[in-house]
């Protein structure tokens, strides 16, 4: 039988996030997602124009 050992580190407290922290993280990921989508759409446009 195999035994898998995980080496896990925790950063910060293990308590729940406050509403302000949840909102800040949510906004961060929304901005990151929208910037990634813009980057993908501009790359697709470059590929189409080079063909």
C-alpha positions as CSV (number, residue, x, y, z in Angstrom):
1,X,0.0,0.0,0.0
2,X,1.4,3.4,-1.0
3,X,1.4,6.2,1.5
4,X,1.5,9.8,0.1
5,X,2.9,12.4,2.4
6,X,2.0,16.0,1.7
7,X,4.2,18.9,2.8
8,X,1.7,21.8,3.2
9,X,2.5,25.2,4.4
10,X,-0.1,27.7,5.5
11,X,0.5,31.5,5.1
12,X,-1.5,33.8,7.4
13,X,-4.2,33.1,9.8
14,X,-6.7,30.2,9.5
15,X,-9.7,32.3,10.4
16,X,-12.4,33.4,8.0
17,X,-11.9,36.4,5.7
18,X,-13.7,39.6,6.5
19,X,-16.2,41.0,4.0
20,X,-13.6,43.6,2.9
21,X,-11.0,40.9,2.3
22,X,-13.4,38.8,0.3
23,X,-14.3,41.8,-1.8
24,X,-10.7,42.7,-2.4
25,X,-9.8,39.2,-3.5
26,X,-12.9,38.9,-5.7
27,X,-12.0,42.2,-7.5
28,X,-8.4,41.1,-7.9
29,X,-9.4,37.9,-9.7
30,X,-12.1,39.7,-11.8
31,X,-9.4,42.2,-13.0
32,X,-6.9,39.4,-13.7
33,X,-9.5,37.4,-15.6
34,X,-10.5,40.4,-17.7
35,X,-6.9,41.3,-18.5
36,X,-6.2,37.7,-19.5
37,X,-9.2,37.7,-21.8
38,X,-8.0,41.0,-23.5
39,X,-4.6,39.5,-24.0
40,X,-6.1,36.3,-25.6
41,X,-8.3,38.4,-27.9
42,X,-5.4,40.6,-29.0
43,X,-3.3,37.5,-29.7
44,X,-6.1,36.0,-31.8
45,X,-6.4,39.2,-33.7
46,X,-2.7,39.2,-34.4
47,X,-2.8,35.6,-35.6
48,X,-5.7,36.3,-38.0
49,X,-4.1,39.4,-39.4
50,X,-0.8,37.6,-40.1
51,X,-2.4,34.9,-42.1
